[in-house]
Amino acid sequence: MAEKEILVAYGVDVDAVAGWLGSYSGEDSPDDISRGLFAGEVGSQRMLDLFDRYGIKTSWFIPGHSIETFPGEMAEVVRRGHEVGVHGYSHENPIAMTEKQEENVLLRSIELITDLRGDRPTGYVAPWWEFSNITNELLLRNGIKYDHSLMHNDFSPYYVRVGDSWTKIDYSKPAAKWMEPLVRGEETELIEIPANWYLDDLPPMMFIKGNPNSHGFVNPKDIEDLWREQFDWVYRELDYAVFTMTVHPDVSGRPQNLLMHERLIEHINSHDGVRWCTFDEIADDYASRNPHPDGKG
Ligand SMILES: [Zn+2]
């Protein structure tokens, strides 16, 4: 059996108040906003303690709004040795913004993160995992080397392709007008570390009043089964893989979920050839295995 190289990582999205402003329909509810304050002030610090207990360095994708609303708590993220990357300002939906708005949000977010960590961020997670037509170009122009929003693969990084086009159905037209395959665009040097809704704590475990089919009352032991079985399949089938989990202090800062993470970390740690990484380390590792023909990597 080949030696295993399974790169495991936590991405921590501090959605907090920004999440309620940008995505969870809580902007008019003082109580939803108070849940955001819990995430920034309480949940985030519990997660830092969890990672310290296991000696794991993680990657935190922090909206500008969270950096400015929770300056002490977010400084603590850097002080304890974690990576900080970009995740919007108010968790804006990239495909709802104009190009200028998206650019201004990105530039302000990079500025705030640069001040927080002392150097420029290298990674990006699109709020709501929506990647606009100009996101790729904006990221590369501003020194971002990896994205964690797209889903062309699951446990293998790849270079992001832009300009894919597809034909929507228009029933008012003859069928021949829409029977066209997807056309692939061009590969770029932006590294994709794939995102995965099935390794995200928020959809199953956060109650959202404004969302008619939200969950929040799913037993974390069921989520633990889903995540552990994905890990077990990856470990059995793949010699090199990345296994990246997306978590939020809003959700994983709750006791029932902190205990779930303790059990998952211990399960993962019982395997040889597993390495906990930041996303930045995963990107560099991928670039050294697969140098891009036009890239610096
Ligand atoms: Zn988010």
py3Dmol code that shows the C-alpha trace and the ligand (Angstrom):
import py3Dmol

protein = """\
ATOM      1  CA  MET A   1       0.000   0.000   0.000  1.00  0.00           C
ATOM      2  CA  ALA A   2       1.332   3.416  -0.935  1.00  0.00           C
ATOM      3  CA  GLU A   3       2.001   5.749   1.914  1.00  0.00           C
ATOM      4  CA  LYS A   4      -0.987   7.929   2.684  1.00  0.00           C
ATOM      5  CA  GLU A   5      -0.839  11.709   2.474  1.00  0.00           C
ATOM      6  CA  ILE A   6      -4.177  13.000   3.655  1.00  0.00           C
ATOM      7  CA  LEU A   7      -4.111  16.743   4.318  1.00  0.00           C
ATOM      8  CA  VAL A   8      -6.851  17.607   6.792  1.00  0.00           C
ATOM      9  CA  ALA A   9      -8.008  21.139   7.570  1.00  0.00           C
ATOM     10  CA  TYR A  10     -10.641  23.179   9.306  1.00  0.00           C
ATOM     11  CA  GLY A  11     -11.863  26.352   7.599  1.00  0.00           C
ATOM     12  CA  VAL A  12     -13.578  28.560  10.164  1.00  0.00           C
ATOM     13  CA  ASP A  13     -15.982  31.124   8.686  1.00  0.00           C
ATOM     14  CA  VAL A  14     -16.763  33.825  11.257  1.00  0.00           C
ATOM     15  CA  ASP A  15     -20.115  34.759   9.725  1.00  0.00           C
ATOM     16  CA  ALA A  16     -21.421  36.205  13.026  1.00  0.00           C
ATOM     17  CA  VAL A  17     -23.397  39.467  12.576  1.00  0.00           C
ATOM     18  CA  ALA A  18     -22.215  39.728   8.953  1.00  0.00           C
ATOM     19  CA  GLY A  19     -23.921  36.414   8.147  1.00  0.00           C
ATOM     20  CA  TRP A  20     -27.262  37.754   9.381  1.00  0.00           C
ATOM     21  CA  LEU A  21     -26.767  40.969   7.376  1.00  0.00           C
ATOM     22  CA  GLY A  22     -25.711  39.326   4.131  1.00  0.00           C
ATOM     23  CA  SER A  23     -27.278  35.882   3.961  1.00  0.00           C
ATOM     24  CA  TYR A  24     -29.568  34.720   6.750  1.00  0.00           C
ATOM     25  CA  SER A  25     -32.351  37.334   6.612  1.00  0.00           C
ATOM     26  CA  GLY A  26     -31.740  38.552  10.150  1.00  0.00           C
ATOM     27  CA  GLU A  27     -30.866  42.174   9.464  1.00  0.00           C
ATOM     28  CA  ASP A  28     -34.109  43.504  11.029  1.00  0.00           C
ATOM     29  CA  SER A  29     -34.108  41.171  14.030  1.00  0.00           C
ATOM     30  CA  PRO A  30     -32.267  42.310  17.180  1.00  0.00           C
ATOM     31  CA  ASP A  31     -32.403  38.722  18.373  1.00  0.00           C
ATOM     32  CA  ASP A  32     -30.771  37.272  15.258  1.00  0.00           C
ATOM     33  CA  ILE A  33     -28.120  39.986  15.528  1.00  0.00           C
ATOM     34  CA  SER A  34     -27.550  38.908  19.149  1.00  0.00           C
ATOM     35  CA  ARG A  35     -26.864  35.380  17.891  1.00  0.00           C
ATOM     36  CA  GLY A  36     -24.198  36.897  15.663  1.00  0.00           C
ATOM     37  CA  LEU A  37     -22.648  38.574  18.703  1.00  0.00           C
ATOM     38  CA  PHE A  38     -22.553  35.165  20.429  1.00  0.00           C
ATOM     39  CA  ALA A  39     -20.592  33.757  17.485  1.00  0.00           C
ATOM     40  CA  GLY A  40     -17.999  36.542  17.515  1.00  0.00           C
ATOM     41  CA  GLU A  41     -17.571  36.908  21.256  1.00  0.00           C
ATOM     42  CA  VAL A  42     -18.213  33.432  22.664  1.00  0.00           C
ATOM     43  CA  GLY A  43     -18.252  30.747  19.950  1.00  0.00           C
ATOM     44  CA  SER A  44     -15.004  31.895  18.357  1.00  0.00           C
ATOM     45  CA  GLN A  45     -13.087  31.666  21.639  1.00  0.00           C
ATOM     46  CA  ARG A  46     -14.427  28.178  22.391  1.00  0.00           C
ATOM     47  CA  MET A  47     -13.233  27.034  18.979  1.00  0.00           C
ATOM     48  CA  LEU A  48      -9.769  28.475  19.603  1.00  0.00           C
ATOM     49  CA  ASP A  49      -9.627  26.468  22.830  1.00  0.00           C
ATOM     50  CA  LEU A  50     -10.716  23.306  20.968  1.00  0.00           C
ATOM     51  CA  PHE A  51      -7.931  23.713  18.400  1.00  0.00           C
ATOM     52  CA  ASP A  52      -5.359  24.488  21.112  1.00  0.00           C
ATOM     53  CA  ARG A  53      -6.312  21.312  22.967  1.00  0.00           C
ATOM     54  CA  TYR A  54      -5.326  19.242  19.906  1.00  0.00           C
ATOM     55  CA  GLY A  55      -2.486  21.490  18.718  1.00  0.00           C
ATOM     56  CA  ILE A  56      -4.176  22.158  15.358  1.00  0.00           C
ATOM     57  CA  LYS A  57      -3.519  25.276  13.252  1.00  0.00           C
ATOM     58  CA  THR A  58      -6.552  26.218  11.146  1.00  0.00           C
ATOM     59  CA  SER A  59      -7.657  28.812   8.585  1.00  0.00           C
ATOM     60  CA  TRP A  60     -10.161  31.487   9.570  1.00  0.00           C
ATOM     61  CA  PHE A  61     -12.093  33.278   6.847  1.00  0.00           C
ATOM     62  CA  ILE A  62     -13.252  36.446   8.567  1.00  0.00           C
ATOM     63  CA  PRO A  63     -15.643  39.018   7.075  1.00  0.00           C
ATOM     64  CA  GLY A  64     -14.369  42.598   7.452  1.00  0.00           C
ATOM     65  CA  HIS A  65     -17.456  43.305   9.563  1.00  0.00           C
ATOM     66  CA  SER A  66     -16.394  40.644  12.078  1.00  0.00           C
ATOM     67  CA  ILE A  67     -12.818  41.985  12.219  1.00  0.00           C
ATOM     68  CA  GLU A  68     -14.091  45.487  13.033  1.00  0.00           C
ATOM     69  CA  THR A  69     -16.881  44.351  15.400  1.00  0.00           C
ATOM     70  CA  PHE A  70     -14.763  41.843  17.366  1.00  0.00           C
ATOM     71  CA  PRO A  71     -11.235  43.300  17.240  1.00  0.00           C
ATOM     72  CA  GLY A  72      -9.970  41.623  20.418  1.00  0.00           C
ATOM     73  CA  GLU A  73     -11.392  38.193  19.621  1.00  0.00           C
ATOM     74  CA  MET A  74     -10.117  38.233  16.033  1.00  0.00           C
ATOM     75  CA  ALA A  75      -6.659  39.408  17.149  1.00  0.00           C
ATOM     76  CA  GLU A  76      -6.655  36.329  19.381  1.00  0.00           C
ATOM     77  CA  VAL A  77      -7.093  34.136  16.264  1.00  0.00           C
ATOM     78  CA  VAL A  78      -3.828  35.509  14.870  1.00  0.00           C
ATOM     79  CA  ARG A  79      -2.078  35.425  18.256  1.00  0.00           C
ATOM     80  CA  ARG A  80      -2.789  31.692  18.543  1.00  0.00           C
ATOM     81  CA  GLY A  81      -1.148  31.031  15.175  1.00  0.00           C
ATOM     82  CA  HIS A  82      -4.067  30.559  12.780  1.00  0.00           C
ATOM     83  CA  GLU A  83      -4.252  31.737   9.166  1.00  0.00           C
ATOM     84  CA  VAL A  84      -6.739  34.493   8.257  1.00  0.00           C
ATOM     85  CA  GLY A  85      -8.318  34.747   4.781  1.00  0.00           C
ATOM     86  CA  VAL A  86     -11.015  36.781   3.028  1.00  0.00           C
ATOM     87  CA  HIS A  87     -14.778  36.214   3.357  1.00  0.00           C
ATOM     88  CA  GLY A  88     -16.498  39.448   2.233  1.00  0.00           C
ATOM     89  CA  TYR A  89     -17.268  42.454   4.439  1.00  0.00           C
ATOM     90  CA  SER A  90     -20.945  41.943   5.389  1.00  0.00           C
ATOM     91  CA  HIS A  91     -21.133  38.415   3.915  1.00  0.00           C
ATOM     92  CA  GLU A  92     -22.426  39.942   0.667  1.00  0.00           C
ATOM     93  CA  ASN A  93     -23.598  37.627  -2.101  1.00  0.00           C
ATOM     94  CA  PRO A  94     -20.985  38.076  -4.878  1.00  0.00           C
ATOM     95  CA  ILE A  95     -23.478  37.394  -7.665  1.00  0.00           C
ATOM     96  CA  ALA A  96     -25.853  40.074  -6.323  1.00  0.00           C
ATOM     97  CA  MET A  97     -23.208  42.833  -6.410  1.00  0.00           C
ATOM     98  CA  THR A  98     -22.050  45.022  -9.279  1.00  0.00           C
ATOM     99  CA  GLU A  99     -18.449  44.521 -10.392  1.00  0.00           C
ATOM    100  CA  LYS A 100     -17.461  47.761  -8.667  1.00  0.00           C
ATOM    101  CA  GLN A 101     -19.155  46.744  -5.415  1.00  0.00           C
ATOM    102  CA  GLU A 102     -17.452  43.349  -5.446  1.00  0.00           C
ATOM    103  CA  GLU A 103     -14.070  44.972  -6.062  1.00  0.00           C
ATOM    104  CA  ASN A 104     -14.544  47.564  -3.307  1.00  0.00           C
ATOM    105  CA  VAL A 105     -15.600  44.883  -0.815  1.00  0.00           C
ATOM    106  CA  LEU A 106     -12.572  42.749  -1.702  1.00  0.00           C
ATOM    107  CA  LEU A 107     -10.096  45.639  -1.427  1.00  0.00           C
ATOM    108  CA  ARG A 108     -11.469  46.783   1.955  1.00  0.00           C
ATOM    109  CA  SER A 109     -11.479  43.205   3.258  1.00  0.00           C
ATOM    110  CA  ILE A 110      -7.858  42.644   2.195  1.00  0.00           C
ATOM    111  CA  GLU A 111      -6.863  45.928   3.869  1.00  0.00           C
ATOM    112  CA  LEU A 112      -8.492  44.954   7.178  1.00  0.00           C
ATOM    113  CA  ILE A 113      -6.981  41.458   7.133  1.00  0.00           C
ATOM    114  CA  THR A 114      -3.540  42.816   6.252  1.00  0.00           C
ATOM    115  CA  ASP A 115      -3.741  45.079   9.309  1.00  0.00           C
ATOM    116  CA  LEU A 116      -4.899  42.163  11.470  1.00  0.00           C
ATOM    117  CA  ARG A 117      -2.283  39.601  10.472  1.00  0.00           C
ATOM    118  CA  GLY A 118       0.602  41.892   9.524  1.00  0.00           C
ATOM    119  CA  ASP A 119       0.842  40.619   5.946  1.00  0.00           C
ATOM    120  CA  ARG A 120      -1.500  40.100   3.009  1.00  0.00           C
ATOM    121  CA  PRO A 121      -3.990  37.228   2.952  1.00  0.00           C
ATOM    122  CA  THR A 122      -3.537  34.504   0.325  1.00  0.00           C
ATOM    123  CA  GLY A 123      -6.935  32.805   0.436  1.00  0.00           C
ATOM    124  CA  TYR A 124     -10.602  33.500  -0.228  1.00  0.00           C
ATOM    125  CA  VAL A 125     -13.942  31.896   0.566  1.00  0.00           C
ATOM    126  CA  ALA A 126     -16.933  33.359  -1.284  1.00  0.00           C
ATOM    127  CA  PRO A 127     -19.851  34.204   1.027  1.00  0.00           C
ATOM    128  CA  TRP A 128     -22.700  31.747   0.347  1.00  0.00           C
ATOM    129  CA  TRP A 129     -20.184  29.915  -1.888  1.00  0.00           C
ATOM    130  CA  GLU A 130     -21.167  32.042  -4.880  1.00  0.00           C
ATOM    131  CA  PHE A 131     -18.346  32.803  -7.323  1.00  0.00           C
ATOM    132  CA  SER A 132     -19.139  35.624  -9.776  1.00  0.00           C
ATOM    133  CA  ASN A 133     -17.891  36.034 -13.350  1.00  0.00           C
ATOM    134  CA  ILE A 134     -15.203  38.435 -12.170  1.00  0.00           C
ATOM    135  CA  THR A 135     -14.244  36.867  -8.815  1.00  0.00           C
ATOM    136  CA  ASN A 136     -11.364  34.870 -10.302  1.00  0.00           C
ATOM    137  CA  GLU A 137      -9.784  37.863 -12.025  1.00  0.00           C
ATOM    138  CA  LEU A 138     -10.197  40.086  -8.952  1.00  0.00           C
ATOM    139  CA  LEU A 139      -8.544  37.500  -6.724  1.00  0.00           C
ATOM    140  CA  LEU A 140      -5.544  36.936  -8.987  1.00  0.00           C
ATOM    141  CA  ARG A 141      -5.082  40.676  -9.502  1.00  0.00           C
ATOM    142  CA  ASN A 142      -4.960  41.170  -5.745  1.00  0.00           C
ATOM    143  CA  GLY A 143      -2.451  38.473  -4.880  1.00  0.00           C
ATOM    144  CA  ILE A 144      -4.849  35.754  -3.732  1.00  0.00           C
ATOM    145  CA  LYS A 145      -3.444  32.315  -4.626  1.00  0.00           C
ATOM    146  CA  TYR A 146      -6.254  29.978  -3.616  1.00  0.00           C
ATOM    147  CA  ASP A 147     -10.030  29.871  -3.476  1.00  0.00           C
ATOM    148  CA  HIS A 148     -12.261  27.602  -1.411  1.00  0.00           C
ATOM    149  CA  SER A 149     -15.727  28.021  -2.958  1.00  0.00           C
ATOM    150  CA  LEU A 150     -16.086  25.814  -6.051  1.00  0.00           C
ATOM    151  CA  MET A 151     -17.028  22.160  -6.277  1.00  0.00           C
ATOM    152  CA  HIS A 152     -15.803  20.584  -9.539  1.00  0.00           C
ATOM    153  CA  ASN A 153     -14.072  17.959  -7.411  1.00  0.00           C
ATOM    154  CA  ASP A 154     -14.315  17.087  -3.749  1.00  0.00           C
ATOM    155  CA  PHE A 155     -11.091  15.781  -2.215  1.00  0.00           C
ATOM    156  CA  SER A 156      -8.576  16.813  -4.907  1.00  0.00           C
ATOM    157  CA  PRO A 157      -7.470  20.422  -5.487  1.00  0.00           C
ATOM    158  CA  TYR A 158      -7.342  21.759  -9.045  1.00  0.00           C
ATOM    159  CA  TYR A 159      -6.732  24.969 -10.986  1.00  0.00           C
ATOM    160  CA  VAL A 160      -9.852  27.139 -11.373  1.00  0.00           C
ATOM    161  CA  ARG A 161     -11.321  27.368 -14.869  1.00  0.00           C
ATOM    162  CA  VAL A 162     -13.233  30.506 -15.860  1.00  0.00           C
ATOM    163  CA  GLY A 163     -15.645  31.282 -18.679  1.00  0.00           C
ATOM    164  CA  ASP A 164     -17.698  28.078 -18.689  1.00  0.00           C
ATOM    165  CA  SER A 165     -20.994  28.772 -20.480  1.00  0.00           C
ATOM    166  CA  TRP A 166     -24.236  26.876 -20.609  1.00  0.00           C
ATOM    167  CA  THR A 167     -27.610  27.268 -22.300  1.00  0.00           C
ATOM    168  CA  LYS A 168     -30.744  27.710 -20.215  1.00  0.00           C
ATOM    169  CA  ILE A 169     -34.070  26.283 -21.368  1.00  0.00           C
ATOM    170  CA  ASP A 170     -36.472  28.784 -22.923  1.00  0.00           C
ATOM    171  CA  TYR A 171     -39.773  26.947 -23.489  1.00  0.00           C
ATOM    172  CA  SER A 172     -41.038  29.764 -25.691  1.00  0.00           C
ATOM    173  CA  LYS A 173     -38.404  28.786 -28.305  1.00  0.00           C
ATOM    174  CA  PRO A 174     -37.973  25.636 -30.449  1.00  0.00           C
ATOM    175  CA  ALA A 175     -36.165  22.842 -28.549  1.00  0.00           C
ATOM    176  CA  ALA A 176     -33.178  23.030 -30.901  1.00  0.00           C
ATOM    177  CA  LYS A 177     -32.337  26.420 -29.378  1.00  0.00           C
ATOM    178  CA  TRP A 178     -31.452  24.976 -25.982  1.00  0.00           C
ATOM    179  CA  MET A 179     -30.069  21.542 -26.764  1.00  0.00           C
ATOM    180  CA  GLU A 180     -26.441  22.557 -26.389  1.00  0.00           C
ATOM    181  CA  PRO A 181     -23.735  21.103 -24.115  1.00  0.00           C
ATOM    182  CA  LEU A 182     -21.824  23.112 -21.555  1.00  0.00           C
ATOM    183  CA  VAL A 183     -18.783  24.798 -23.079  1.00  0.00           C
ATOM    184  CA  ARG A 184     -15.654  24.775 -20.912  1.00  0.00           C
ATOM    185  CA  GLY A 185     -13.596  27.955 -20.481  1.00  0.00           C
ATOM    186  CA  GLU A 186      -9.915  28.474 -19.728  1.00  0.00           C
ATOM    187  CA  GLU A 187      -7.869  27.239 -16.802  1.00  0.00           C
ATOM    188  CA  THR A 188      -6.185  29.895 -14.644  1.00  0.00           C
ATOM    189  CA  GLU A 189      -3.474  29.727 -12.011  1.00  0.00           C
ATOM    190  CA  LEU A 190      -5.871  30.227  -9.088  1.00  0.00           C
ATOM    191  CA  ILE A 191      -5.769  27.046  -6.980  1.00  0.00           C
ATOM    192  CA  GLU A 192      -9.100  25.579  -5.936  1.00  0.00           C
ATOM    193  CA  ILE A 193      -9.292  23.755  -2.623  1.00  0.00           C
ATOM    194  CA  PRO A 194     -12.770  22.346  -3.132  1.00  0.00           C
ATOM    195  CA  ALA A 195     -15.715  23.406  -1.009  1.00  0.00           C
ATOM    196  CA  ASN A 196     -18.329  20.827  -0.009  1.00  0.00           C
ATOM    197  CA  TRP A 197     -21.824  21.442   1.373  1.00  0.00           C
ATOM    198  CA  TYR A 198     -21.714  17.941   2.913  1.00  0.00           C
ATOM    199  CA  LEU A 199     -18.761  18.917   5.096  1.00  0.00           C
ATOM    200  CA  ASP A 200     -20.308  22.183   6.323  1.00  0.00           C
ATOM    201  CA  ASP A 201     -21.811  22.470   9.813  1.00  0.00           C
ATOM    202  CA  LEU A 202     -24.226  25.294   9.037  1.00  0.00           C
ATOM    203  CA  PRO A 203     -26.992  23.979   6.729  1.00  0.00           C
ATOM    204  CA  PRO A 204     -27.907  21.034   8.976  1.00  0.00           C
ATOM    205  CA  MET A 205     -27.243  22.581  12.367  1.00  0.00           C
ATOM    206  CA  MET A 206     -28.275  26.252  12.357  1.00  0.00           C
ATOM    207  CA  PHE A 207     -31.889  27.318  12.824  1.00  0.00           C
ATOM    208  CA  ILE A 208     -32.716  30.311  10.603  1.00  0.00           C
ATOM    209  CA  LYS A 209     -36.107  31.945  11.206  1.00  0.00           C
ATOM    210  CA  GLY A 210     -36.190  33.602   7.782  1.00  0.00           C
ATOM    211  CA  ASN A 211     -35.476  30.399   5.877  1.00  0.00           C
ATOM    212  CA  PRO A 212     -38.500  28.103   5.462  1.00  0.00           C
ATOM    213  CA  ASN A 213     -36.520  24.845   5.258  1.00  0.00           C
ATOM    214  CA  SER A 214     -33.743  25.588   7.721  1.00  0.00           C
ATOM    215  CA  HIS A 215     -32.608  22.897  10.136  1.00  0.00           C
ATOM    216  CA  GLY A 216     -30.817  23.335  13.430  1.00  0.00           C
ATOM    217  CA  PHE A 217     -32.179  20.413  15.388  1.00  0.00           C
ATOM    218  CA  VAL A 218     -30.245  17.634  13.682  1.00  0.00           C
ATOM    219  CA  ASN A 219     -28.400  15.358  16.084  1.00  0.00           C
ATOM    220  CA  PRO A 220     -24.654  16.142  15.761  1.00  0.00           C
ATOM    221  CA  LYS A 221     -24.008  12.392  16.033  1.00  0.00           C
ATOM    222  CA  ASP A 222     -25.729  11.970  12.646  1.00  0.00           C
ATOM    223  CA  ILE A 223     -23.539  14.712  11.141  1.00  0.00           C
ATOM    224  CA  GLU A 224     -20.535  13.057  12.777  1.00  0.00           C
ATOM    225  CA  ASP A 225     -21.457   9.788  10.985  1.00  0.00           C
ATOM    226  CA  LEU A 226     -21.739  11.594   7.627  1.00  0.00           C
ATOM    227  CA  TRP A 227     -18.391  13.312   8.031  1.00  0.00           C
ATOM    228  CA  ARG A 228     -16.569  10.277   9.459  1.00  0.00           C
ATOM    229  CA  GLU A 229     -17.795   8.045   6.637  1.00  0.00           C
ATOM    230  CA  GLN A 230     -16.567  10.537   4.051  1.00  0.00           C
ATOM    231  CA  PHE A 231     -13.179  10.534   5.775  1.00  0.00           C
ATOM    232  CA  ASP A 232     -13.096   6.736   5.960  1.00  0.00           C
ATOM    233  CA  TRP A 233     -13.845   6.403   2.218  1.00  0.00           C
ATOM    234  CA  VAL A 234     -11.210   9.004   1.336  1.00  0.00           C
ATOM    235  CA  TYR A 235      -8.651   7.235   3.507  1.00  0.00           C
ATOM    236  CA  ARG A 236      -9.413   3.832   1.998  1.00  0.00           C
ATOM    237  CA  GLU A 237      -9.569   4.909  -1.666  1.00  0.00           C
ATOM    238  CA  LEU A 238      -7.067   7.752  -2.049  1.00  0.00           C
ATOM    239  CA  ASP A 239      -3.351   7.966  -1.300  1.00  0.00           C
ATOM    240  CA  TYR A 240      -3.223  11.764  -1.648  1.00  0.00           C
ATOM    241  CA  ALA A 241      -6.278  13.828  -0.754  1.00  0.00           C
ATOM    242  CA  VAL A 242      -7.406  16.957   1.029  1.00  0.00           C
ATOM    243  CA  PHE A 243     -10.172  16.683   3.592  1.00  0.00           C
ATOM    244  CA  THR A 244     -11.440  20.162   4.436  1.00  0.00           C
ATOM    245  CA  MET A 245     -14.273  20.861   6.849  1.00  0.00           C
ATOM    246  CA  THR A 246     -16.133  24.182   6.952  1.00  0.00           C
ATOM    247  CA  VAL A 247     -17.303  25.270  10.386  1.00  0.00           C
ATOM    248  CA  HIS A 248     -18.789  28.396  11.926  1.00  0.00           C
ATOM    249  CA  PRO A 249     -18.462  29.671  15.532  1.00  0.00           C
ATOM    250  CA  ASP A 250     -22.214  30.349  15.238  1.00  0.00           C
ATOM    251  CA  VAL A 251     -22.756  26.580  15.061  1.00  0.00           C
ATOM    252  CA  SER A 252     -19.628  24.714  16.123  1.00  0.00           C
ATOM    253  CA  GLY A 253     -19.184  27.011  19.126  1.00  0.00           C
ATOM    254  CA  ARG A 254     -22.156  25.201  20.743  1.00  0.00           C
ATOM    255  CA  PRO A 255     -21.402  22.446  23.279  1.00  0.00           C
ATOM    256  CA  GLN A 256     -23.045  19.581  21.372  1.00  0.00           C
ATOM    257  CA  ASN A 257     -20.946  20.405  18.297  1.00  0.00           C
ATOM    258  CA  LEU A 258     -17.685  21.016  20.171  1.00  0.00           C
ATOM    259  CA  LEU A 259     -17.998  17.475  21.526  1.00  0.00           C
ATOM    260  CA  MET A 260     -18.649  16.198  17.967  1.00  0.00           C
ATOM    261  CA  HIS A 261     -15.419  17.827  16.789  1.00  0.00           C
ATOM    262  CA  GLU A 262     -13.438  16.287  19.644  1.00  0.00           C
ATOM    263  CA  ARG A 263     -14.594  12.810  18.569  1.00  0.00           C
ATOM    264  CA  LEU A 264     -13.926  13.501  14.874  1.00  0.00           C
ATOM    265  CA  ILE A 265     -10.437  14.882  15.522  1.00  0.00           C
ATOM    266  CA  GLU A 266      -9.590  11.835  17.627  1.00  0.00           C
ATOM    267  CA  HIS A 267     -10.881   9.495  14.889  1.00  0.00           C
ATOM    268  CA  ILE A 268      -8.861  11.286  12.199  1.00  0.00           C
ATOM    269  CA  ASN A 269      -5.767  11.325  14.413  1.00  0.00           C
ATOM    270  CA  SER A 270      -5.921   7.541  14.811  1.00  0.00           C
ATOM    271  CA  HIS A 271      -4.798   7.140  11.151  1.00  0.00           C
ATOM    272  CA  ASP A 272      -1.220   7.127   9.843  1.00  0.00           C
ATOM    273  CA  GLY A 273      -0.318   9.596   7.119  1.00  0.00           C
ATOM    274  CA  VAL A 274      -2.756  12.302   8.182  1.00  0.00           C
ATOM    275  CA  ARG A 275      -1.438  15.858   8.474  1.00  0.00           C
ATOM    276  CA  TRP A 276      -3.364  18.862   9.847  1.00  0.00           C
ATOM    277  CA  CYS A 277      -2.684  21.899   7.659  1.00  0.00           C
ATOM    278  CA  THR A 278      -3.781  25.427   7.021  1.00  0.00           C
ATOM    279  CA  PHE A 279      -5.379  26.032   3.630  1.00  0.00           C
ATOM    280  CA  ASP A 280      -2.338  28.106   2.654  1.00  0.00           C
ATOM    281  CA  GLU A 281      -0.114  25.069   3.293  1.00  0.00           C
ATOM    282  CA  ILE A 282      -2.473  22.878   1.235  1.00  0.00           C
ATOM    283  CA  ALA A 283      -2.261  25.355  -1.670  1.00  0.00           C
ATOM    284  CA  ASP A 284       1.542  25.427  -1.597  1.00  0.00           C
ATOM    285  CA  ASP A 285       1.691  21.647  -1.367  1.00  0.00           C
ATOM    286  CA  TYR A 286      -0.620  21.310  -4.396  1.00  0.00           C
ATOM    287  CA  ALA A 287       1.366  23.865  -6.414  1.00  0.00           C
ATOM    288  CA  SER A 288       4.598  21.993  -5.740  1.00  0.00           C
ATOM    289  CA  ARG A 289       3.041  18.687  -6.872  1.00  0.00           C
ATOM    290  CA  ASN A 290       1.370  20.253  -9.929  1.00  0.00           C
ATOM    291  CA  PRO A 291       3.200  23.404 -11.030  1.00  0.00           C
ATOM    292  CA  HIS A 292       0.987  25.575 -13.241  1.00  0.00           C
ATOM    293  CA  PRO A 293       2.601  26.203 -16.644  1.00  0.00           C
ATOM    294  CA  ASP A 294       2.148  30.014 -16.401  1.00  0.00           C
ATOM    295  CA  GLY A 295       2.360  30.257 -12.649  1.00  0.00           C
ATOM    296  CA  LYS A 296       4.818  31.183 -10.008  1.00  0.00           C
ATOM    297  CA  GLY A 297       3.947  28.000  -8.124  1.00  0.00           C
TER     298      GLY A 297
END
"""
ligand_1 = """\
1
ZN
Zn -19.878 32.464 5.511
"""
view = py3Dmol.view(width=600, height=400)
view.addModel(protein, "pdb")
view.setStyle({"model": 0}, {"cartoon": {"style": "trace"}})
view.addModel(ligand_1, "xyz")
view.setStyle({"model": 1}, {"stick": {}})
view.zoomTo()
view.show()
